[in-house]
Amino acid sequence: MRVPSFSKFRRFMQATAFFVCGAIVGAAVFNALKLDIVEQVYKENYEIRDQLETLKNDMKLAKETRKENVVRQIVTILEQSDRETGNIDILTQTELKKKLKRDLEIFVGLSIYKINTHAEFARKLLGNKVFADVGGKDYKVVIRTMLLVDGVLQVWASAEEVPHT
């Protein structure tokens, strides 16, 4: 029995190999695009869940504190420091905002005319607060400004990563 020469099938084998390589590369590119879209949707979902939780808490607090002259809501605005390593991702920012807001909950329900007695205490207490193990890192949060308007306490703070020693 004679074995046929593969030189006759060379073009067919090249075309088949080219097609298979193209299918593999195409599948990898498609998978990368799909993964990017899923990650984007996940981040948006996380942000929306955080907003929903905040709004639910605000509604609950609004029902509890119906007086006009009390702090009803706390809004935290987190700014990043101007360091080169200051890129904090959205998940870490959200977690830092939650922790800062939890520490400032003592102001909710407090009369806006008496808040100045506690504001200086909170500034000293939370002046250089280090939140440990947020996304596997430690962050130092410094309160820059506090503003109270219409029962909404707005807090501007900056955050920077604390290097482990």
Contact map, one row per residue, 1 for C-alpha under 8 A:
111000000000000000000000000000000000000000000000000000000000000000000000000000000000000000000000000000000000000000000000000000000000000000000000000000000000000000000
111100000000000000000000000000000000000000000000000000000000000000000000000000000000000000000000000000000000000000000000000000000000000000000000000000000000000000000
111110000000000000000000000000000000000000000000000000000000000000000000000000000000000000000000000000000000000000000000000000000000000000000000000000000000000000000
011111000000000000000000000000000000000000000000000000000000000000000000000000000000000000000000000000000000000000000000000000000000000000000000000000000000000000000
001111110000000000000000000000000000000000000000000000000000000000000000000000000000000000000000000000000000000000000000000000000000000000000000000000000000000000000
000111111100000000000000000000000000000000000000000000000000000000000000000000000000000000000000000000000000000000000000000000000000000000000000000000000000000000000
000011111100000000000000000000000000000000000000000000000000000000000000000000000000000000000000000000000000000000000000000000000000000000000000000000000000000000000
000011111110000000000000000000000000000000000000000000000000000000000000000000000000000000000000000000000000000000000000000000000000000000000000000000000000000000000
000001111111100000000000000000000000000000000000000000000000000000000000000000000000000000000000000000000000000000000000000000000000000000000000000000000000000000000
000001111111110000000000000000000000000000000000000000000000000000000000000000000000000000000000000000000000000000000000000000000000000000000000000000000000000000000
000000011111111000000000000000000000000000000000000000000000000000000000000000000000000000000000000000000000000000000000000000000000000000000000000000000000000000000
000000001111111100000000000000000000000000000000000000000000000000000000000000000000000000000000000000000000000000000000000000000000000000000000000000000000000000000
000000001111111110000000000000000000000000000000000000000000000000000000000000000000000000000000000000000000000000000000000000000000000000000000000000000000000000000
000000000111111111000000000000000000000000000000000000000000000000000000000000000000000000000000000000000000000000000000000000000000000000000000000000000000000000000
000000000011111111100000000000000000000000000000000000000000000000000000000000000000000000000000000000000000000000000000000000000000000000000000000000000000000000000
000000000001111111110000000000000000000000000000000000000000000000000000000000000000000000000000000000000000000000000000000000000000000000000000000000000000000000000
000000000000111111111000000000000000000000000000000000000000000000000000000000000000000000000000000000000000000000000000000000000000000000000000000000000000000000000
000000000000011111111100000000000000000000000000000000000000000000000000000000000000000000000000000000000000000000000000000000000000000000000000000000000000000000000
000000000000001111111110000000000000000000000000000000000000000000000000000000000000000000000000000000000000000000000000000000000000000000000000000000000000000000000
000000000000000111111111000000000000000000000000000000000000000000000000000000000000000000000000000000000000000000000000000000000000000000000000000000000000000000000
000000000000000011111111100000000000000000000000000000000000000000000000000000000000000000000000000000000000000000000000000000000000000000000000000000000000000000000
000000000000000001111111110000000000000000000000000000000000000000000000000000000000000000000000000000000000000000000000000000000000000000000000000000000000000000000
000000000000000000111111111000000000000000000000000000000000000000000000000000000000000000000000000000000000000000000000000000000000000000000000000000000000000000000
000000000000000000011111111100000000000000000000000000000000000000000000000000000000000000000000000000000000000000000000000000000000000000000000000000000000000000000
000000000000000000001111111110000000000000000000000000000000000000000000000000000000000000000000000000000000000000000000000000000000000000000000000000000000000000000
000000000000000000000111111111000000000000000000000000000000000000000000000000000000000000000000000000000000000000000000000000000000000000000000000000000000000000000
000000000000000000000011111111100000000000000000000000000000000000000000000000000000000000000000000000000000000000000000000000000000000000000000000000000000000000000
000000000000000000000001111111110000000000000000000000000000000000000000000000000000000000000000000000000000000000000000000000000000000000000000000000000000000000000
000000000000000000000000111111111000000000000000000000000000000000000000000000000000000000000000000000000000000000000000000000000000000000000000000000000000000000000
000000000000000000000000011111111100000000000000000000000000000000000000000000000000000000000000000000000000000000000000000000000000000000000000000000000000000000000
000000000000000000000000001111111110000000000000000000000000000000000000000000000000000000000000000000000000000000000000000000000000000000000000000000000000000000000
000000000000000000000000000111111111000000000000000000000000000000000000000000000000000000000000000000000000000000000000000000000000000000000000000000000000000000000
000000000000000000000000000011111111100000000000000000000000000000000000000000000000000000000000000000000000000000000000000000000000000000000000000000000000000000000
000000000000000000000000000001111111110000000000000000000000000000000000000000000000000000000000000000000000000000000000000000000000000000000000000000000000000000000
000000000000000000000000000000111111111000000000000000000000000000000000000000000000000000000000000000000000000000000000000000000000000000000000000000000000000000000
000000000000000000000000000000011111111100000000000000000000000000000000000000000000000000000000000000000000000000000000000000000000000000000000000000000000000000000
000000000000000000000000000000001111111110000000000000000000000000000000000000000000000000000000000000000000000000000000000000000000000000000000000000000000000000000
000000000000000000000000000000000111111111000000000000000000000000000000000000000000000000000000000000000000000000000000000000000000000000000000000000000000000000000
000000000000000000000000000000000011111111100000000000000000000000000000000000000000000000000000000000000000000000000000000000000000000000000000000000000000000000000
000000000000000000000000000000000001111111110000000000000000000000000000000000000000000000000000000000000000000000000000000000000000000000000000000000000000000000000
000000000000000000000000000000000000111111111000000000000000000000000000000000000000000000000000000000000000000000000000000000000000000000000000000000000000000000000
000000000000000000000000000000000000011111111100000000000000000000000000000000000000000000000000000000000000000000000000000000000000000000000000000000000000000000000
000000000000000000000000000000000000001111111110000000000000000000000000000000000000000001100000000000000000000000000000000000000000000000000000000000000000000000000
000000000000000000000000000000000000000111111111000000000000000000000000000000000000000000000000000000000000000000000000000000000000000000000000000000000000000000000
000000000000000000000000000000000000000011111111100000000000000000000000000000000000000000000000000000000000000000000000000000000000000000000000000000000000000000000
000000000000000000000000000000000000000001111111110000000000000000000000000000000000000000100000000000000000000000000000000000000000000000000000000000000000000000000
000000000000000000000000000000000000000000111111111000000000000000000000000000000000000000000100000000000000000000000000000000000000000000000000000000000000000000000
000000000000000000000000000000000000000000011111111100000000000000000000000000000000000000000000000000000000000000000000000000000000000000000000000000000000000000000
000000000000000000000000000000000000000000001111111110000000000000000000000000000000000000000000000000000000000000000000000000000000000000000000000000000000000000000
000000000000000000000000000000000000000000000111111111000000000000000000000000000000000000000100000000000000000000000000000000000000000000000000000000000000000000000
000000000000000000000000000000000000000000000011111111100000000000000000000000000000000000000000000000000000000000000000000000000000000000000000000000000000000000000
000000000000000000000000000000000000000000000001111111110000000000000000000000000000000000000000000000000000000000000000000000000000000000000000000000000000000000000
000000000000000000000000000000000000000000000000111111111000000000000000000000000000000000000000000000000000000000000000000000000000000000000000000000000000000000000
000000000000000000000000000000000000000000000000011111111100000000000000000000000000000000000000000000000000000000000000000000000000000000000000000000000000000000000
000000000000000000000000000000000000000000000000001111111110000000000000000000000000000000000000000000000000000000000000000000000000000000000000000000000000000000000
000000000000000000000000000000000000000000000000000111111111000000000000000000000000000000000000000000000000000000000000000000000000000000000000000000000000000000000
000000000000000000000000000000000000000000000000000011111111100000000000000000000000000000000000000000000000000000000000000000000000000000000000000000000000000000000
000000000000000000000000000000000000000000000000000001111111110000000001100000000000000000000000000000000000000000000000000000000000000000000000000000000000000000000
000000000000000000000000000000000000000000000000000000111111111000000000000000000000000000000000000000000000000000000000000000000000000000000000000000000000000000000
000000000000000000000000000000000000000000000000000000011111111100000000000000000000000000000000000000000000000000000000000000000000000000000000000000000000000000000
000000000000000000000000000000000000000000000000000000001111111110000001100000000000000000000000000000000001000000000000000000000000000000000000000000000000000000000
000000000000000000000000000000000000000000000000000000000111111111000001000000000000000000000000000000000000000000000000000000000000000000000000000000000000000000000
000000000000000000000000000000000000000000000000000000000011111111000000000000000000000000000000000000000000000000000000000000000000000000000000000000000000000000000
000000000000000000000000000000000000000000000000000000000001111111000000000000000000000000000000000000000000000000000000000000000000000000000000000000000000000000000
000000000000000000000000000000000000000000000000000000000000111111100101000000000000000000000000000000000000100000000000000000000000000000000000000000000000000000000
000000000000000000000000000000000000000000000000000000000000011111110000000000000000000000000000000000000000000000000000000000000000000000000000000000000000000000000
000000000000000000000000000000000000000000000000000000000000000011111100000000000000000000000000000000000000000000000000000000000000000000000000000000000000000000000
000000000000000000000000000000000000000000000000000000000000000001111100000000000000000000000000000000000000000000000000000000000000000000000000000000100000000000000
000000000000000000000000000000000000000000000000000000000000000000111110000000000000000000000000000000000000001110000000000000000000000000000000000000100000000000000
000000000000000000000000000000000000000000000000000000000000000010111111000000000000000000000000000000000001111100000000000000000000000000000000000000100000000000000
000000000000000000000000000000000000000000000000000000000000000000001111110000000000000000000000000000000011111100000000000000000000000000000000000100111000000000000
000000000000000000000000000000000000000000000000000000000100110010000111110000000000000000000000000000000001100000000000000000000000000000000000000000111000000000000
000000000000000000000000000000000000000000000000000000000100100000000011111000000000000000000000000000000001000000000000000000000000000000000000000000111000000000000
000000000000000000000000000000000000000000000000000000000000000000000011111100000000000000000000000010011001000000000000000000000000000000000000000000011110000000000
000000000000000000000000000000000000000000000000000000000000000000000000111110000000000000000000000010000000000000000000000000000000000000000000000000011110000000000
000000000000000000000000000000000000000000000000000000000000000000000000011111000000000000000000100110000000000000000000000000000000000000000000000000000111100000000
000000000000000000000000000000000000000000000000000000000000000000000000001111100000000000000000100000000000000000000000000000000000000000000000000000000111100000000
000000000000000000000000000000000000000000000000000000000000000000000000000111110000000000001000100000000000000000000000000000000000000000000000000000000001111000000
000000000000000000000000000000000000000000000000000000000000000000000000000011111000000000000000000000000000000000000000000000000000000000000000000000000001111000000
000000000000000000000000000000000000000000000000000000000000000000000000000001111100011100000000000000000000000000000000000000000000000000000000000000000000011100000
000000000000000000000000000000000000000000000000000000000000000000000000000000111110010000000000000000000000000000000000000000000000000000000000000000000000011100000
000000000000000000000000000000000000000000000000000000000000000000000000000000011111010000000000000000000000000000000000000000000000000000000000000000000000000000000
000000000000000000000000000000000000000000000000000000000000000000000000000000001111110000000000000000000000000000000000000000000000000000000000000000000000000100000
000000000000000000000000000000000000000000000000000000000000000000000000000000000111111000000000000000000000000000000000000000000000000000000000000000000000000000000
000000000000000000000000000000000000000000000000000000000000000000000000000000000011111000000000000000000000000000000000000000000000000000000000000000000000000010000
000000000000000000000000000000000000000000000000000000000000000000000000000000011111111100000000000000000000000000000000000000000000000000000000000000000000000110000
000000000000000000000000000000000000000000000000000000000000000000000000000000010001111110000000000000000000000000000000000000000000000000000000000000000000000000000
000000000000000000000000000000000000000000000000000000000000000000000000000000010000011111011000000000000000000000000000000000000000000000000000000000000000000000000
000000000000000000000000000000000000000000000000000000000000000000000000000000000000001111111000000000000000000000000000000000000000000000000000000000000000000000000
000000000000000000000000000000000000000000100000000000000000000000000000000000000000000111111100000000000000000000000000000000000000000000000000000000000000000000000
000000000000000000000000000000000000000000100100000000000000000000000000000000000000000011111110000000000000000000000000000000000000000000000000000000000000000000000
000000000000000000000000000000000000000000000000000000000000000000000000000000000000000111111111000000000000000000000000000000000000011000000000000000000000000000000
000000000000000000000000000000000000000000000000000000000000000000000000000001000000000111111111100000000000000000000000000000000000000000000000000000000000000000000
000000000000000000000000000000000000000000000010010000000000000000000000000000000000000001111111110000000000000000000000000000000000000000000000000000000000000000000
000000000000000000000000000000000000000000000000000000000000000000000000000000000000000000111111111000000000000000000000000000000000010000000000000000000000000000000
000000000000000000000000000000000000000000000000000000000000000000000000000000000000000000011111111100000000000000000000000000000010010000000000000000000000000000000
000000000000000000000000000000000000000000000000000000000000000000000000000111000000000000001111111110000000000000000000000000000000000000000000000000000000000000000
000000000000000000000000000000000000000000000000000000000000000000000000000000000000000000000111111111000000000000000000000000000000000000000000000000000000000000000
000000000000000000000000000000000000000000000000000000000000000000000000000000000000000000000011111111100000000000000000000000000010000000000000000000000000000000000
000000000000000000000000000000000000000000000000000000000000000000000000000100000000000000000001111111110000000000000000000000000000000000000000000000000000000000000
000000000000000000000000000000000000000000000000000000000000000000000000011100000000000000000000111111111000000000000000000000000000000000000000000000000000000000000
000000000000000000000000000000000000000000000000000000000000000000000000000000000000000000000000011111111000000000000000000000000000000000000000000000000000000000000
000000000000000000000000000000000000000000000000000000000000000000000000000000000000000000000000001111111100000000000000000000000000000000000000000000000000000000000
000000000000000000000000000000000000000000000000000000000000000000000000010000000000000000000000000111111111000000000000010000000000000000000000000000000000000000000
000000000000000000000000000000000000000000000000000000000000000000000000010000000000000000000000000011111111000000000000000000000000000000000000000000000000000000000
000000000000000000000000000000000000000000000000000000000000000000000000000000000000000000000000000000111111010000000000000000000000000000000000000000000000000000000
000000000000000000000000000000000000000000000000000000000000000000000010000000000000000000000000000000011111110000100100000000000000000000000000000000000000000000000
000000000000000000000000000000000000000000000000000000000000100000000111110000000000000000000000000000011111110000000000000000000000000000000000000000000000000000000
000000000000000000000000000000000000000000000000000000000000000010000111000000000000000000000000000000000011111000000000000000000000000000000000000000000000000000000
000000000000000000000000000000000000000000000000000000000000000000000110000000000000000000000000000000000111111101100000000000000000000000000000000000000000000000000
000000000000000000000000000000000000000000000000000000000000000000001110000000000000000000000000000000000000111111100000000000000000000000000000000000000000000000000
000000000000000000000000000000000000000000000000000000000000000000001110000000000000000000000000000000000000011111100000000000000000000000000000000100100000000000000
000000000000000000000000000000000000000000000000000000000000000000001000000000000000000000000000000000000000001111110000000000000000000000000000000000000000000000000
000000000000000000000000000000000000000000000000000000000000000000000000000000000000000000000000000000000000011111111100000000000000000000000000000000000000000000000
000000000000000000000000000000000000000000000000000000000000000000000000000000000000000000000000000000000010011111111110000000000000000000000000000000000000000000000
000000000000000000000000000000000000000000000000000000000000000000000000000000000000000000000000000000000000000011111111000000000000000000000000000000000000000000000
000000000000000000000000000000000000000000000000000000000000000000000000000000000000000000000000000000000000000001111111100000000000000000000000000000000000000000000
000000000000000000000000000000000000000000000000000000000000000000000000000000000000000000000000000000000010000001111111110000000000000000000000000000000000000000000
000000000000000000000000000000000000000000000000000000000000000000000000000000000000000000000000000000000000000000111111111000000000000000000000000000000000000000000
000000000000000000000000000000000000000000000000000000000000000000000000000000000000000000000000000000000000000000011111111100000000000000000000000000000000000000000
000000000000000000000000000000000000000000000000000000000000000000000000000000000000000000000000000000000000000000001111111110000000000000000000000000000000000000000
000000000000000000000000000000000000000000000000000000000000000000000000000000000000000000000000000000010000000000000111111111100000000000000000000000000000000000000
000000000000000000000000000000000000000000000000000000000000000000000000000000000000000000000000000000000000000000000011111111100000000000000010000000000000000000000
000000000000000000000000000000000000000000000000000000000000000000000000000000000000000000000000000000000000000000000001111111100000000000000000000000000000000000000
000000000000000000000000000000000000000000000000000000000000000000000000000000000000000000000000000000000000000000000000111111111000000000000000000000000000000000000
000000000000000000000000000000000000000000000000000000000000000000000000000000000000000000000000000000000000000000000000011111111000000000001110000000000000000000000
000000000000000000000000000000000000000000000000000000000000000000000000000000000000000000000000000000000000000000000000011111111000000000001110000000000000000000000
000000000000000000000000000000000000000000000000000000000000000000000000000000000000000000000000000000000000000000000000000011111100000000011110000000000000000000000
000000000000000000000000000000000000000000000000000000000000000000000000000000000000000000000000000000000000000000000000000011111110000000011100000000000000000000000
000000000000000000000000000000000000000000000000000000000000000000000000000000000000000000000000000000000000000000000000000000011111000001111000000000000000000000000
000000000000000000000000000000000000000000000000000000000000000000000000000000000000000000000001001000000000000000000000000000001111110001111000000000000000000000000
000000000000000000000000000000000000000000000000000000000000000000000000000000000000000000000000000000000000000000000000000000000111110011100000000000000000000000000
000000000000000000000000000000000000000000000000000000000000000000000000000000000000000000000000000000000000000000000000000000000011111111000000000000000000000000000
000000000000000000000000000000000000000000000000000000000000000000000000000000000000000000010011000000000000000000000000000000000011111111100000000000000000000000000
000000000000000000000000000000000000000000000000000000000000000000000000000000000000000000010000000000000000000000000000000000000000111110000000000000000000000000000
000000000000000000000000000000000000000000000000000000000000000000000000000000000000000000000000000000000000000000000000000000000000111111000000000000000000000000000
000000000000000000000000000000000000000000000000000000000000000000000000000000000000000000000000000000000000000000000000000000000001111111100000000000000000000011000
000000000000000000000000000000000000000000000000000000000000000000000000000000000000000000000000000000000000000000000000000000000111110111110000000000000000000011110
000000000000000000000000000000000000000000000000000000000000000000000000000000000000000000000000000000000000000000000000000000000111010011111000000000000000001111000
000000000000000000000000000000000000000000000000000000000000000000000000000000000000000000000000000000000000000000000000000000011110000001111100000000000000001111000
000000000000000000000000000000000000000000000000000000000000000000000000000000000000000000000000000000000000000000000000000001111110000000111110000000000000111100000
000000000000000000000000000000000000000000000000000000000000000000000000000000000000000000000000000000000000000000000000000001111000000000011111000000000000111000000
000000000000000000000000000000000000000000000000000000000000000000000000000000000000000000000000000000000000000000000000001001110000000000001111110000000011110000000
000000000000000000000000000000000000000000000000000000000000000000000000000000000000000000000000000000000000000000000000000000000000000000000111110000000011110000000
000000000000000000000000000000000000000000000000000000000000000000000000000000000000000000000000000000000000000000000000000000000000000000000011111000000011100000000
000000000000000000000000000000000000000000000000000000000000000000000000000000000000000000000000000000000000000000000000000000000000000000000011111100001111000000000
000000000000000000000000000000000000000000000000000000000000000000000000000000000000000000000000000000000000000000000000000000000000000000000000111110001110000000000
000000000000000000000000000000000000000000000000000000000000000000000010000000000000000000000000000000000000000100000000000000000000000000000000011111111100000000000
000000000000000000000000000000000000000000000000000000000000000000000000000000000000000000000000000000000000000000000000000000000000000000000000001111111100000000000
000000000000000000000000000000000000000000000000000000000000000000000000000000000000000000000000000000000000000000000000000000000000000000000000000111110000000000000
000000000000000000000000000000000000000000000000000000000000000000011111100000000000000000000000000000000000000100000000000000000000000000000000000111111000000000000
000000000000000000000000000000000000000000000000000000000000000000000011111000000000000000000000000000000000000000000000000000000000000000000000000111111100000000000
000000000000000000000000000000000000000000000000000000000000000000000011111000000000000000000000000000000000000000000000000000000000000000000000011110111110000000000
000000000000000000000000000000000000000000000000000000000000000000000000011110000000000000000000000000000000000000000000000000000000000000000000011110011111000000000
000000000000000000000000000000000000000000000000000000000000000000000000011110000000000000000000000000000000000000000000000000000000000000000011111000001111100000000
000000000000000000000000000000000000000000000000000000000000000000000000000111100000000000000000000000000000000000000000000000000000000000000011110000000111110000000
000000000000000000000000000000000000000000000000000000000000000000000000000111100000000000000000000000000000000000000000000000000000000000001111100000000011111000000
000000000000000000000000000000000000000000000000000000000000000000000000000001111000000000000000000000000000000000000000000000000000000000001111000000000001111100000
000000000000000000000000000000000000000000000000000000000000000000000000000001111000000000000000000000000000000000000000000000000000000000111100000000000000111110000
000000000000000000000000000000000000000000000000000000000000000000000000000000011010010000000000000000000000000000000000000000000000000000111000000000000000011111000
000000000000000000000000000000000000000000000000000000000000000000000000000000000000110000000000000000000000000000000000000000000000000011110000000000000000001111100
000000000000000000000000000000000000000000000000000000000000000000000000000000000000000000000000000000000000000000000000000000000000000011110000000000000000000111110
000000000000000000000000000000000000000000000000000000000000000000000000000000000000000000000000000000000000000000000000000000000000000001000000000000000000000011111
000000000000000000000000000000000000000000000000000000000000000000000000000000000000000000000000000000000000000000000000000000000000000001000000000000000000000001111
000000000000000000000000000000000000000000000000000000000000000000000000000000000000000000000000000000000000000000000000000000000000000000000000000000000000000000111
